Amino acid sequence: MHGPAPFTKAKFYGAAAVSEKGQVVISAELRKRFDINTGDRLLVVALEKRDTWAIIFTKSEVISKMVSQLVQSMFGAELDEILQAAENEGRLSEEPHQKSE
């Protein structure tokens, strides 16, 4: 079963060269379009399948929005609502999850 396509648009923004220090320049047009500013920290995700790969740069806000949409579709509630209910019921912990043996 396939869901809807995750993206509705694609646009080629040109090529980027990698410097000797491993730095990549993002074009001004792309930075303006996606509100990427000096000092912003971007998450870097690499996708691989056999000999095909892609590197994705994104802001953490984008990942947060995707997770929220996923939670909404899976559980029929907003992530904040689920976390609040868990906290109210005493099921929310600041401690890392421990595997039971």
Buried (B, 14 or more C-beta within 10 A) or exposed (E): EEEEEEEEEEEEEEEEEEEEEEEEEEEEEBBEEBEBEEEEEBEEEEEEEEEEEEEEBBBEEBEEEEEEEEBBEEEEEEBEEBBEEEEEEEEEEEEEEEEEE
